[in-house]
Each structure stands twice: as structure tokens, then as C-alpha cells.
Amino acid sequence: MKISNVLLLPNPKKEEAIRIAAGLSRFITESGRTAYVLPQVCAPMHDEPVFPLKDEQISQMDLLVPLGGDGTILGSIRRFKDFPIPILGVNLGDVGFLAEVEPDNAEEALTRVFNGEYHIEERILLEGQIDKQDGSDPIVFSAMNDVLINRHMMASLIQMDVSINGQLIDSYLGDGLLICTPTGSTAYNLSAGGPIVAPSARNLVITPICVHSLNVRSIVTSEEDEISVKIGAGKNDPNHPSIISIDGQKHEWLICGDKVTVRRSSKTVPIIKLGERTFYQTLKQKLF
């Protein structure tokens, strides 16, 4: 694939991200390609050879380069999920499972991508909706990592009736419930005691969080399964609703009677892999 237009997506709250993006913009321009940034990043990069991206130009981008932690990459994915543009993440965070390269190797990595020395790893997305008990319009969402239902602060335990393909699996009473993709299995799911799933898999994972039971375990579903969670009465206090969090970035309130439905999206996210290390090598480096 020929790469002519590169969209740099530095975390605007990190000076280091802006500085590295500035250097990469010069490198991209010197290579005979064009560098773009989002309009809100133009001010701190006004002296650099970059162009502000217009909405009608998104489909013309050949490469997305988020610079930041996994949160920055997740935000970029969600923003451009309707455009199958390959993503090369530059890690400026603490863990960086989604980022392929470190800042010191960013120019070398871009050179390899420009030369076609890479492969694409398609990652699945979640899609779903929240149906409110008051009959208001459903809230539609998508996620790359996970969907978390959690009690609010010191509120009582919440009841969650979990069904797969319309069949009730269990009714949990606890702090919350996590539904994640293989990509998200190394995030909150891992901390909650859930299984690690290879990112090339297509399964979804359901992990109860601090459930009031001794025999509860995570469930790994097939790629075609649809998961629904209905918030039950349980020990809920109407004055202390629970929260649903999408990739840790988008949040909505939930109350008794609300229903959350999650399934695998038909869309995938093309993540650029340079072939330098496998997922298992990354796992060992990051976690052991």
C-alpha cells in the first residue's frame, strides 16, 4: 500500500507527544509525504510542516499515528472506526499494549512502513446499546477494549442478570461486570482475574467483579454470541445508580431496569505490526 498522507494524533495534554509529533512531521515531509494533525493541535505545532485535517479529508489518510498511552490510541480508534485506516501507535504511556513502537524508534518504524515492511493485524470491536427503562432512545456505543458496568463509589452491590443469546446464564450480585475483547483482556479484565486471550482471537470475555459468590468464573463466548445485562433490583439504591464505562472514556448512568446489549462488531481495526516481537513476547516484557 502506498502511503502519501499521514495523520499524526498526539495526546494534546502531553508536551512530549507534541514534541515527538513535531519531529515526525518534519521526517514525513522530508520523505516526500504529507503530515496532517487535528485542528486543535495546530496551535502548538504552528511552526511545523503540518496541515489541519478537514472532515472531508479523513478518507484520504493512509496512516494514523497516535502518540500517547493506550487511552490515546483507544480514543483515536473510536473516533475513526468507520474508516479502515491502518494504525501505528507510538507508546508514551506506562504499559502500551496497543502501541507498536517506542519514541526512539519512531522514525525507523515509519521508514519500514513506508517501505511496506509490515503486516496488518485485524482486531475486533464491540458494539452495543443501552436500553433505558424509561423508554428513551437507546444509547449506541462501540468499544475496542471493554465495557464495564460498575457500582458508583460506595453504593450497594448491584444485581446483574446476564444472558447469552437470550438465555439467562446467571444473576450476579457484586461490584460490577466486565465484557471485553481479546485486545482488552490484558487491561481491567486481567486485573479482575479474567483470562488473557490472544489478540488474533474473535472471542468475547465476561468477567464478574467482586461477586458475592465462591464459584463464579469468567466466561469466554464465541464470536457470534450476543451478551445482555439487565440491571436488577438487588441491593440497588435508586439514589445511587451504577455506571457503564466504554473503554474507560465514555460513561453513562444505569438504574434498575436498564439493559445493556453487547456483541462483536462487523468492523475491525487494522493495527500495524512490524514483526519485531510477538504478542507473547510483549506479554512477558510488560507483565512478568
ChimeraX commands (.cxc) that place a marker at each C-alpha (Angstrom):
marker #1 position 0.00,0.00,0.00 radius 0.5
marker #1 position 1.36,3.39,-0.97 radius 0.5
marker #1 position 1.37,5.87,1.89 radius 0.5
marker #1 position 1.10,9.54,0.97 radius 0.5
marker #1 position -0.90,11.14,3.79 radius 0.5
marker #1 position -0.13,10.59,7.46 radius 0.5
marker #1 position -2.37,11.80,10.29 radius 0.5
marker #1 position -0.43,12.44,13.49 radius 0.5
marker #1 position -2.56,12.17,16.64 radius 0.5
marker #1 position -0.51,13.32,19.63 radius 0.5
marker #1 position -2.10,13.49,23.06 radius 0.5
marker #1 position -2.62,17.28,23.35 radius 0.5
marker #1 position -2.12,17.09,27.13 radius 0.5
marker #1 position 1.40,15.70,26.80 radius 0.5
marker #1 position 4.17,18.09,25.80 radius 0.5
marker #1 position 6.37,15.13,24.92 radius 0.5
marker #1 position 3.74,13.87,22.47 radius 0.5
marker #1 position 3.60,17.28,20.74 radius 0.5
marker #1 position 7.40,17.46,20.60 radius 0.5
marker #1 position 7.77,13.98,19.08 radius 0.5
marker #1 position 4.93,14.65,16.63 radius 0.5
marker #1 position 6.72,17.82,15.51 radius 0.5
marker #1 position 9.87,15.84,14.75 radius 0.5
marker #1 position 7.89,13.18,12.90 radius 0.5
marker #1 position 6.10,15.82,10.83 radius 0.5
marker #1 position 9.46,17.05,9.55 radius 0.5
marker #1 position 10.58,13.48,8.88 radius 0.5
marker #1 position 7.36,12.71,6.99 radius 0.5
marker #1 position 7.65,15.86,4.89 radius 0.5
marker #1 position 11.30,15.19,4.07 radius 0.5
marker #1 position 10.28,11.73,2.86 radius 0.5
marker #1 position 8.00,13.33,0.25 radius 0.5
marker #1 position 4.75,12.70,2.11 radius 0.5
marker #1 position 2.23,15.00,3.78 radius 0.5
marker #1 position 1.62,15.24,7.51 radius 0.5
marker #1 position -1.74,16.24,8.99 radius 0.5
marker #1 position -2.93,16.93,12.53 radius 0.5
marker #1 position -6.32,17.65,14.06 radius 0.5
marker #1 position -7.19,21.37,14.10 radius 0.5
marker #1 position -6.88,21.61,17.90 radius 0.5
marker #1 position -3.24,20.57,17.68 radius 0.5
marker #1 position -2.32,23.16,15.06 radius 0.5
marker #1 position -1.60,25.95,17.56 radius 0.5
marker #1 position 1.30,24.25,19.40 radius 0.5
marker #1 position 2.62,22.95,16.05 radius 0.5
marker #1 position 2.20,26.13,14.01 radius 0.5
marker #1 position 5.91,26.23,13.08 radius 0.5
marker #1 position 5.90,22.65,11.79 radius 0.5
marker #1 position 5.16,21.37,8.24 radius 0.5
marker #1 position 1.68,20.08,9.05 radius 0.5
marker #1 position -1.80,20.72,7.69 radius 0.5
marker #1 position -5.03,20.83,9.71 radius 0.5
marker #1 position -7.27,17.89,8.83 radius 0.5
marker #1 position -10.66,18.70,7.35 radius 0.5
marker #1 position -13.55,16.27,7.77 radius 0.5
marker #1 position -13.76,15.59,4.05 radius 0.5
marker #1 position -10.08,14.57,4.02 radius 0.5
marker #1 position -10.34,11.72,6.54 radius 0.5
marker #1 position -10.90,9.08,3.86 radius 0.5
marker #1 position -7.72,10.26,2.13 radius 0.5
marker #1 position -5.49,9.38,5.10 radius 0.5
marker #1 position -3.28,6.34,4.58 radius 0.5
marker #1 position -1.87,6.02,8.08 radius 0.5
marker #1 position -2.88,7.06,11.62 radius 0.5
marker #1 position -0.11,7.63,14.16 radius 0.5
marker #1 position -1.42,8.14,17.71 radius 0.5
marker #1 position 1.23,9.30,20.17 radius 0.5
marker #1 position 0.43,8.63,23.82 radius 0.5
marker #1 position -0.73,5.84,26.06 radius 0.5
marker #1 position -3.31,3.17,25.30 radius 0.5
marker #1 position -6.04,5.70,26.12 radius 0.5
marker #1 position -4.87,7.95,23.29 radius 0.5
marker #1 position -4.87,5.03,20.87 radius 0.5
marker #1 position -8.32,3.88,22.01 radius 0.5
marker #1 position -9.70,7.38,21.53 radius 0.5
marker #1 position -8.23,7.55,18.03 radius 0.5
marker #1 position -9.70,4.16,17.13 radius 0.5
marker #1 position -13.15,5.12,18.34 radius 0.5
marker #1 position -13.03,8.44,16.50 radius 0.5
marker #1 position -12.01,6.91,13.16 radius 0.5
marker #1 position -13.62,3.46,13.46 radius 0.5
marker #1 position -15.69,3.99,10.31 radius 0.5
marker #1 position -12.52,4.39,8.23 radius 0.5
marker #1 position -10.30,1.29,7.79 radius 0.5
marker #1 position -7.06,3.26,8.12 radius 0.5
marker #1 position -4.01,1.34,9.44 radius 0.5
marker #1 position -2.81,2.46,12.87 radius 0.5
marker #1 position 0.77,2.67,14.11 radius 0.5
marker #1 position 0.85,3.56,17.80 radius 0.5
marker #1 position 3.81,5.33,19.42 radius 0.5
marker #1 position 3.96,4.47,23.12 radius 0.5
marker #1 position 4.22,7.31,25.63 radius 0.5
marker #1 position 2.29,5.52,28.36 radius 0.5
marker #1 position 3.13,3.10,31.14 radius 0.5
marker #1 position 2.08,-0.26,29.67 radius 0.5
marker #1 position 1.41,0.31,25.99 radius 0.5
marker #1 position -0.04,-3.00,24.78 radius 0.5
marker #1 position -1.61,-1.27,21.76 radius 0.5
marker #1 position 1.47,0.71,20.73 radius 0.5
marker #1 position 3.85,-0.98,18.34 radius 0.5
marker #1 position 6.89,1.33,18.70 radius 0.5
marker #1 position 8.73,3.37,21.29 radius 0.5
marker #1 position 9.53,7.07,20.65 radius 0.5
marker #1 position 13.24,6.50,19.98 radius 0.5
marker #1 position 12.38,4.08,17.16 radius 0.5
marker #1 position 9.50,6.05,15.63 radius 0.5
marker #1 position 11.35,7.32,12.55 radius 0.5
marker #1 position 12.80,3.90,11.83 radius 0.5
marker #1 position 9.34,2.37,12.21 radius 0.5
marker #1 position 7.83,4.89,9.79 radius 0.5
marker #1 position 10.57,4.13,7.27 radius 0.5
marker #1 position 9.72,0.45,7.42 radius 0.5
marker #1 position 6.03,1.19,6.99 radius 0.5
marker #1 position 6.74,3.47,4.03 radius 0.5
marker #1 position 8.78,0.63,2.51 radius 0.5
marker #1 position 5.97,-1.87,3.03 radius 0.5
marker #1 position 7.86,-3.87,5.67 radius 0.5
marker #1 position 4.90,-4.63,7.92 radius 0.5
marker #1 position 1.75,-6.68,8.20 radius 0.5
marker #1 position -1.77,-5.85,9.37 radius 0.5
marker #1 position -3.38,-7.46,12.41 radius 0.5
marker #1 position -7.14,-7.05,12.38 radius 0.5
marker #1 position -8.57,-6.50,15.88 radius 0.5
marker #1 position -12.26,-6.88,16.65 radius 0.5
marker #1 position -14.51,-4.17,18.06 radius 0.5
marker #1 position -17.51,-4.37,20.35 radius 0.5
marker #1 position -20.78,-2.68,19.53 radius 0.5
marker #1 position -23.86,-2.39,21.64 radius 0.5
marker #1 position -26.60,-0.28,23.09 radius 0.5
marker #1 position -28.18,0.76,26.34 radius 0.5
marker #1 position -31.96,0.43,26.54 radius 0.5
marker #1 position -33.31,2.66,29.29 radius 0.5
marker #1 position -36.23,1.54,31.41 radius 0.5
marker #1 position -37.90,4.95,30.91 radius 0.5
marker #1 position -38.37,4.24,27.19 radius 0.5
marker #1 position -35.99,6.97,25.98 radius 0.5
marker #1 position -33.94,6.47,22.83 radius 0.5
marker #1 position -31.29,3.72,23.06 radius 0.5
marker #1 position -27.69,4.83,23.56 radius 0.5
marker #1 position -25.46,3.22,20.94 radius 0.5
marker #1 position -21.75,2.69,21.56 radius 0.5
marker #1 position -18.64,0.90,20.32 radius 0.5
marker #1 position -15.50,-0.21,22.16 radius 0.5
marker #1 position -12.07,-1.57,21.38 radius 0.5
marker #1 position -11.15,-2.80,24.86 radius 0.5
marker #1 position -14.07,-3.29,27.17 radius 0.5
marker #1 position -17.46,-2.38,28.52 radius 0.5
marker #1 position -17.56,-2.06,32.30 radius 0.5
marker #1 position -20.67,-1.98,34.48 radius 0.5
marker #1 position -19.71,-0.84,37.96 radius 0.5
marker #1 position -21.32,0.41,41.13 radius 0.5
marker #1 position -20.94,4.11,41.84 radius 0.5
marker #1 position -18.48,4.94,44.63 radius 0.5
marker #1 position -19.74,3.44,47.91 radius 0.5
marker #1 position -23.15,2.40,46.61 radius 0.5
marker #1 position -24.59,-1.01,47.48 radius 0.5
marker #1 position -23.85,-4.13,45.48 radius 0.5
marker #1 position -25.63,-4.23,42.14 radius 0.5
marker #1 position -27.61,-7.10,40.66 radius 0.5
marker #1 position -26.84,-8.03,37.05 radius 0.5
marker #1 position -28.88,-10.60,35.15 radius 0.5
marker #1 position -26.60,-11.87,32.38 radius 0.5
marker #1 position -27.96,-13.62,29.29 radius 0.5
marker #1 position -26.22,-15.01,26.22 radius 0.5
marker #1 position -28.32,-15.18,23.05 radius 0.5
marker #1 position -31.43,-14.57,25.13 radius 0.5
marker #1 position -30.75,-17.38,27.61 radius 0.5
marker #1 position -30.21,-16.37,31.24 radius 0.5
marker #1 position -26.78,-17.56,32.38 radius 0.5
marker #1 position -26.65,-16.22,35.91 radius 0.5
marker #1 position -27.73,-13.41,38.18 radius 0.5
marker #1 position -24.68,-11.79,39.79 radius 0.5
marker #1 position -24.61,-9.65,42.92 radius 0.5
marker #1 position -21.37,-7.73,43.19 radius 0.5
marker #1 position -19.34,-4.66,42.35 radius 0.5
marker #1 position -19.74,-5.00,38.62 radius 0.5
marker #1 position -19.24,-6.88,35.37 radius 0.5
marker #1 position -16.77,-6.56,32.51 radius 0.5
marker #1 position -17.24,-7.56,28.87 radius 0.5
marker #1 position -14.05,-7.33,26.84 radius 0.5
marker #1 position -12.41,-8.16,23.53 radius 0.5
marker #1 position -9.16,-10.15,23.28 radius 0.5
marker #1 position -7.39,-6.79,22.95 radius 0.5
marker #1 position -8.95,-5.66,26.22 radius 0.5
marker #1 position -8.23,-8.92,28.02 radius 0.5
marker #1 position -4.88,-7.54,29.22 radius 0.5
marker #1 position -6.47,-4.40,30.68 radius 0.5
marker #1 position -9.05,-4.27,33.50 radius 0.5
marker #1 position -10.03,-7.88,32.77 radius 0.5
marker #1 position -6.55,-9.06,33.72 radius 0.5
marker #1 position -6.64,-7.09,36.98 radius 0.5
marker #1 position -10.06,-8.57,37.78 radius 0.5
marker #1 position -8.70,-12.12,37.43 radius 0.5
marker #1 position -10.00,-12.76,33.92 radius 0.5
marker #1 position -8.18,-14.77,31.24 radius 0.5
marker #1 position -5.65,-13.41,28.78 radius 0.5
marker #1 position -6.80,-14.02,25.20 radius 0.5
marker #1 position -4.56,-13.75,22.14 radius 0.5
marker #1 position -5.47,-10.58,20.17 radius 0.5
marker #1 position -6.00,-12.53,16.95 radius 0.5
marker #1 position -8.91,-14.42,18.53 radius 0.5
marker #1 position -12.53,-13.40,17.99 radius 0.5
marker #1 position -13.99,-14.37,21.37 radius 0.5
marker #1 position -15.60,-12.10,23.95 radius 0.5
marker #1 position -14.93,-12.44,27.67 radius 0.5
marker #1 position -17.38,-11.89,30.54 radius 0.5
marker #1 position -15.70,-11.28,33.90 radius 0.5
marker #1 position -17.73,-10.66,37.07 radius 0.5
marker #1 position -16.06,-8.25,39.51 radius 0.5
marker #1 position -16.04,-8.95,43.26 radius 0.5
marker #1 position -19.19,-11.05,43.06 radius 0.5
marker #1 position -20.82,-12.30,46.28 radius 0.5
marker #1 position -20.20,-15.98,45.47 radius 0.5
marker #1 position -17.42,-18.55,45.72 radius 0.5
marker #1 position -17.98,-20.35,42.42 radius 0.5
marker #1 position -18.02,-17.54,39.86 radius 0.5
marker #1 position -15.56,-17.57,36.97 radius 0.5
marker #1 position -15.08,-15.70,33.71 radius 0.5
marker #1 position -16.93,-16.92,30.63 radius 0.5
marker #1 position -15.36,-16.92,27.16 radius 0.5
marker #1 position -18.04,-16.72,24.46 radius 0.5
marker #1 position -17.95,-17.43,20.75 radius 0.5
marker #1 position -17.65,-14.62,18.24 radius 0.5
marker #1 position -21.32,-14.82,17.26 radius 0.5
marker #1 position -22.77,-14.62,20.77 radius 0.5
marker #1 position -24.78,-11.63,21.94 radius 0.5
marker #1 position -24.49,-10.71,25.61 radius 0.5
marker #1 position -27.14,-8.79,27.51 radius 0.5
marker #1 position -27.02,-7.47,31.06 radius 0.5
marker #1 position -30.15,-6.26,32.85 radius 0.5
marker #1 position -29.72,-4.22,35.99 radius 0.5
marker #1 position -31.91,-5.82,38.63 radius 0.5
marker #1 position -33.30,-4.62,41.93 radius 0.5
marker #1 position -30.79,-6.40,44.16 radius 0.5
marker #1 position -29.43,-4.04,46.77 radius 0.5
marker #1 position -29.60,-1.03,44.45 radius 0.5
marker #1 position -30.47,2.30,45.96 radius 0.5
marker #1 position -32.34,4.41,43.37 radius 0.5
marker #1 position -30.36,7.40,44.60 radius 0.5
marker #1 position -27.06,5.68,43.85 radius 0.5
marker #1 position -27.18,4.39,40.25 radius 0.5
marker #1 position -24.46,2.29,38.71 radius 0.5
marker #1 position -22.21,3.37,35.82 radius 0.5
marker #1 position -21.33,1.89,32.45 radius 0.5
marker #1 position -17.89,2.84,31.15 radius 0.5
marker #1 position -16.88,2.37,27.49 radius 0.5
marker #1 position -13.12,1.87,27.10 radius 0.5
marker #1 position -12.74,3.87,30.32 radius 0.5
marker #1 position -13.53,7.07,28.40 radius 0.5
marker #1 position -17.27,7.31,27.79 radius 0.5
marker #1 position -19.64,7.00,30.74 radius 0.5
marker #1 position -23.40,6.70,31.25 radius 0.5
marker #1 position -25.60,6.17,34.30 radius 0.5
marker #1 position -27.56,2.95,34.74 radius 0.5
marker #1 position -30.52,2.31,37.04 radius 0.5
marker #1 position -32.70,-0.68,37.88 radius 0.5
marker #1 position -34.46,-1.92,34.74 radius 0.5
marker #1 position -31.86,-0.66,32.26 radius 0.5
marker #1 position -30.48,-3.22,29.82 radius 0.5
marker #1 position -27.08,-3.32,28.13 radius 0.5
marker #1 position -26.54,-5.42,25.00 radius 0.5
marker #1 position -23.06,-6.16,23.62 radius 0.5
marker #1 position -21.93,-8.07,20.52 radius 0.5
marker #1 position -18.96,-8.26,18.18 radius 0.5
marker #1 position -18.99,-5.52,15.59 radius 0.5
marker #1 position -18.74,-6.27,11.88 radius 0.5
marker #1 position -15.95,-3.66,11.75 radius 0.5
marker #1 position -12.35,-4.42,12.60 radius 0.5
marker #1 position -9.37,-2.22,13.42 radius 0.5
marker #1 position -6.22,-2.61,11.29 radius 0.5
marker #1 position -3.21,-2.45,13.63 radius 0.5
marker #1 position 0.22,-2.29,12.00 radius 0.5
marker #1 position 2.69,-4.90,13.22 radius 0.5
marker #1 position 6.36,-4.70,12.30 radius 0.5
marker #1 position 7.07,-8.31,13.21 radius 0.5
marker #1 position 9.77,-7.50,15.75 radius 0.5
marker #1 position 8.04,-9.18,18.68 radius 0.5
marker #1 position 5.09,-11.48,19.18 radius 0.5
marker #1 position 2.16,-10.87,21.50 radius 0.5
marker #1 position 3.61,-13.41,23.93 radius 0.5
marker #1 position 6.98,-11.66,23.96 radius 0.5
marker #1 position 5.19,-8.38,24.66 radius 0.5
marker #1 position 3.19,-10.09,27.39 radius 0.5
marker #1 position 6.37,-11.32,29.06 radius 0.5
marker #1 position 8.04,-7.92,28.78 radius 0.5
marker #1 position 5.09,-5.95,30.12 radius 0.5
marker #1 position 3.73,-8.21,32.84 radius 0.5
marker #1 position 6.42,-10.57,34.12 radius 0.5
marker link #1:1,2 radius 0.2
marker link #1:2,3 radius 0.2
marker link #1:3,4 radius 0.2
marker link #1:4,5 radius 0.2
marker link #1:5,6 radius 0.2
marker link #1:6,7 radius 0.2
marker link #1:7,8 radius 0.2
marker link #1:8,9 radius 0.2
marker link #1:9,10 radius 0.2
marker link #1:10,11 radius 0.2
marker link #1:11,12 radius 0.2
marker link #1:12,13 radius 0.2
marker link #1:13,14 radius 0.2
marker link #1:14,15 radius 0.2
marker link #1:15,16 radius 0.2
marker link #1:16,17 radius 0.2
marker link #1:17,18 radius 0.2
marker link #1:18,19 radius 0.2
marker link #1:19,20 radius 0.2
marker link #1:20,21 radius 0.2
marker link #1:21,22 radius 0.2
marker link #1:22,23 radius 0.2
marker link #1:23,24 radius 0.2
marker link #1:24,25 radius 0.2
marker link #1:25,26 radius 0.2
marker link #1:26,27 radius 0.2
marker link #1:27,28 radius 0.2
marker link #1:28,29 radius 0.2
marker link #1:29,30 radius 0.2
marker link #1:30,31 radius 0.2
marker link #1:31,32 radius 0.2
marker link #1:32,33 radius 0.2
marker link #1:33,34 radius 0.2
marker link #1:34,35 radius 0.2
marker link #1:35,36 radius 0.2
marker link #1:36,37 radius 0.2
marker link #1:37,38 radius 0.2
marker link #1:38,39 radius 0.2
marker link #1:39,40 radius 0.2
marker link #1:40,41 radius 0.2
marker link #1:41,42 radius 0.2
marker link #1:42,43 radius 0.2
marker link #1:43,44 radius 0.2
marker link #1:44,45 radius 0.2
marker link #1:45,46 radius 0.2
marker link #1:46,47 radius 0.2
marker link #1:47,48 radius 0.2
marker link #1:48,49 radius 0.2
marker link #1:49,50 radius 0.2
marker link #1:50,51 radius 0.2
marker link #1:51,52 radius 0.2
marker link #1:52,53 radius 0.2
marker link #1:53,54 radius 0.2
marker link #1:54,55 radius 0.2
marker link #1:55,56 radius 0.2
marker link #1:56,57 radius 0.2
marker link #1:57,58 radius 0.2
marker link #1:58,59 radius 0.2
marker link #1:59,60 radius 0.2
marker link #1:60,61 radius 0.2
marker link #1:61,62 radius 0.2
marker link #1:62,63 radius 0.2
marker link #1:63,64 radius 0.2
marker link #1:64,65 radius 0.2
marker link #1:65,66 radius 0.2
marker link #1:66,67 radius 0.2
marker link #1:67,68 radius 0.2
marker link #1:68,69 radius 0.2
marker link #1:69,70 radius 0.2
marker link #1:70,71 radius 0.2
marker link #1:71,72 radius 0.2
marker link #1:72,73 radius 0.2
marker link #1:73,74 radius 0.2
marker link #1:74,75 radius 0.2
marker link #1:75,76 radius 0.2
marker link #1:76,77 radius 0.2
marker link #1:77,78 radius 0.2
marker link #1:78,79 radius 0.2
marker link #1:79,80 radius 0.2
marker link #1:80,81 radius 0.2
marker link #1:81,82 radius 0.2
marker link #1:82,83 radius 0.2
marker link #1:83,84 radius 0.2
marker link #1:84,85 radius 0.2
marker link #1:85,86 radius 0.2
marker link #1:86,87 radius 0.2
marker link #1:87,88 radius 0.2
marker link #1:88,89 radius 0.2
marker link #1:89,90 radius 0.2
marker link #1:90,91 radius 0.2
marker link #1:91,92 radius 0.2
marker link #1:92,93 radius 0.2
marker link #1:93,94 radius 0.2
marker link #1:94,95 radius 0.2
marker link #1:95,96 radius 0.2
marker link #1:96,97 radius 0.2
marker link #1:97,98 radius 0.2
marker link #1:98,99 radius 0.2
marker link #1:99,100 radius 0.2
marker link #1:100,101 radius 0.2
marker link #1:101,102 radius 0.2
marker link #1:102,103 radius 0.2
marker link #1:103,104 radius 0.2
marker link #1:104,105 radius 0.2
marker link #1:105,106 radius 0.2
marker link #1:106,107 radius 0.2
marker link #1:107,108 radius 0.2
marker link #1:108,109 radius 0.2
marker link #1:109,110 radius 0.2
marker link #1:110,111 radius 0.2
marker link #1:111,112 radius 0.2
marker link #1:112,113 radius 0.2
marker link #1:113,114 radius 0.2
marker link #1:114,115 radius 0.2
marker link #1:115,116 radius 0.2
marker link #1:116,117 radius 0.2
marker link #1:117,118 radius 0.2
marker link #1:118,119 radius 0.2
marker link #1:119,120 radius 0.2
marker link #1:120,121 radius 0.2
marker link #1:121,122 radius 0.2
marker link #1:122,123 radius 0.2
marker link #1:123,124 radius 0.2
marker link #1:124,125 radius 0.2
marker link #1:125,126 radius 0.2
marker link #1:126,127 radius 0.2
marker link #1:127,128 radius 0.2
marker link #1:128,129 radius 0.2
marker link #1:129,130 radius 0.2
marker link #1:130,131 radius 0.2
marker link #1:131,132 radius 0.2
marker link #1:132,133 radius 0.2
marker link #1:133,134 radius 0.2
marker link #1:134,135 radius 0.2
marker link #1:135,136 radius 0.2
marker link #1:136,137 radius 0.2
marker link #1:137,138 radius 0.2
marker link #1:138,139 radius 0.2
marker link #1:139,140 radius 0.2
marker link #1:140,141 radius 0.2
marker link #1:141,142 radius 0.2
marker link #1:142,143 radius 0.2
marker link #1:143,144 radius 0.2
marker link #1:144,145 radius 0.2
marker link #1:145,146 radius 0.2
marker link #1:146,147 radius 0.2
marker link #1:147,148 radius 0.2
marker link #1:148,149 radius 0.2
marker link #1:149,150 radius 0.2
marker link #1:150,151 radius 0.2
marker link #1:151,152 radius 0.2
marker link #1:152,153 radius 0.2
marker link #1:153,154 radius 0.2
marker link #1:154,155 radius 0.2
marker link #1:155,156 radius 0.2
marker link #1:156,157 radius 0.2
marker link #1:157,158 radius 0.2
marker link #1:158,159 radius 0.2
marker link #1:159,160 radius 0.2
marker link #1:160,161 radius 0.2
marker link #1:161,162 radius 0.2
marker link #1:162,163 radius 0.2
marker link #1:163,164 radius 0.2
marker link #1:164,165 radius 0.2
marker link #1:165,166 radius 0.2
marker link #1:166,167 radius 0.2
marker link #1:167,168 radius 0.2
marker link #1:168,169 radius 0.2
marker link #1:169,170 radius 0.2
marker link #1:170,171 radius 0.2
marker link #1:171,172 radius 0.2
marker link #1:172,173 radius 0.2
marker link #1:173,174 radius 0.2
marker link #1:174,175 radius 0.2
marker link #1:175,176 radius 0.2
marker link #1:176,177 radius 0.2
marker link #1:177,178 radius 0.2
marker link #1:178,179 radius 0.2
marker link #1:179,180 radius 0.2
marker link #1:180,181 radius 0.2
marker link #1:181,182 radius 0.2
marker link #1:182,183 radius 0.2
marker link #1:183,184 radius 0.2
marker link #1:184,185 radius 0.2
marker link #1:185,186 radius 0.2
marker link #1:186,187 radius 0.2
marker link #1:187,188 radius 0.2
marker link #1:188,189 radius 0.2
marker link #1:189,190 radius 0.2
marker link #1:190,191 radius 0.2
marker link #1:191,192 radius 0.2
marker link #1:192,193 radius 0.2
marker link #1:193,194 radius 0.2
marker link #1:194,195 radius 0.2
marker link #1:195,196 radius 0.2
marker link #1:196,197 radius 0.2
marker link #1:197,198 radius 0.2
marker link #1:198,199 radius 0.2
marker link #1:199,200 radius 0.2
marker link #1:200,201 radius 0.2
marker link #1:201,202 radius 0.2
marker link #1:202,203 radius 0.2
marker link #1:203,204 radius 0.2
marker link #1:204,205 radius 0.2
marker link #1:205,206 radius 0.2
marker link #1:206,207 radius 0.2
marker link #1:207,208 radius 0.2
marker link #1:208,209 radius 0.2
marker link #1:209,210 radius 0.2
marker link #1:210,211 radius 0.2
marker link #1:211,212 radius 0.2
marker link #1:212,213 radius 0.2
marker link #1:213,214 radius 0.2
marker link #1:214,215 radius 0.2
marker link #1:215,216 radius 0.2
marker link #1:216,217 radius 0.2
marker link #1:217,218 radius 0.2
marker link #1:218,219 radius 0.2
marker link #1:219,220 radius 0.2
marker link #1:220,221 radius 0.2
marker link #1:221,222 radius 0.2
marker link #1:222,223 radius 0.2
marker link #1:223,224 radius 0.2
marker link #1:224,225 radius 0.2
marker link #1:225,226 radius 0.2
marker link #1:226,227 radius 0.2
marker link #1:227,228 radius 0.2
marker link #1:228,229 radius 0.2
marker link #1:229,230 radius 0.2
marker link #1:230,231 radius 0.2
marker link #1:231,232 radius 0.2
marker link #1:232,233 radius 0.2
marker link #1:233,234 radius 0.2
marker link #1:234,235 radius 0.2
marker link #1:235,236 radius 0.2
marker link #1:236,237 radius 0.2
marker link #1:237,238 radius 0.2
marker link #1:238,239 radius 0.2
marker link #1:239,240 radius 0.2
marker link #1:240,241 radius 0.2
marker link #1:241,242 radius 0.2
marker link #1:242,243 radius 0.2
marker link #1:243,244 radius 0.2
marker link #1:244,245 radius 0.2
marker link #1:245,246 radius 0.2
marker link #1:246,247 radius 0.2
marker link #1:247,248 radius 0.2
marker link #1:248,249 radius 0.2
marker link #1:249,250 radius 0.2
marker link #1:250,251 radius 0.2
marker link #1:251,252 radius 0.2
marker link #1:252,253 radius 0.2
marker link #1:253,254 radius 0.2
marker link #1:254,255 radius 0.2
marker link #1:255,256 radius 0.2
marker link #1:256,257 radius 0.2
marker link #1:257,258 radius 0.2
marker link #1:258,259 radius 0.2
marker link #1:259,260 radius 0.2
marker link #1:260,261 radius 0.2
marker link #1:261,262 radius 0.2
marker link #1:262,263 radius 0.2
marker link #1:263,264 radius 0.2
marker link #1:264,265 radius 0.2
marker link #1:265,266 radius 0.2
marker link #1:266,267 radius 0.2
marker link #1:267,268 radius 0.2
marker link #1:268,269 radius 0.2
marker link #1:269,270 radius 0.2
marker link #1:270,271 radius 0.2
marker link #1:271,272 radius 0.2
marker link #1:272,273 radius 0.2
marker link #1:273,274 radius 0.2
marker link #1:274,275 radius 0.2
marker link #1:275,276 radius 0.2
marker link #1:276,277 radius 0.2
marker link #1:277,278 radius 0.2
marker link #1:278,279 radius 0.2
marker link #1:279,280 radius 0.2
marker link #1:280,281 radius 0.2
marker link #1:281,282 radius 0.2
marker link #1:282,283 radius 0.2
marker link #1:283,284 radius 0.2
marker link #1:284,285 radius 0.2
marker link #1:285,286 radius 0.2
marker link #1:286,287 radius 0.2
marker link #1:287,288 radius 0.2
view
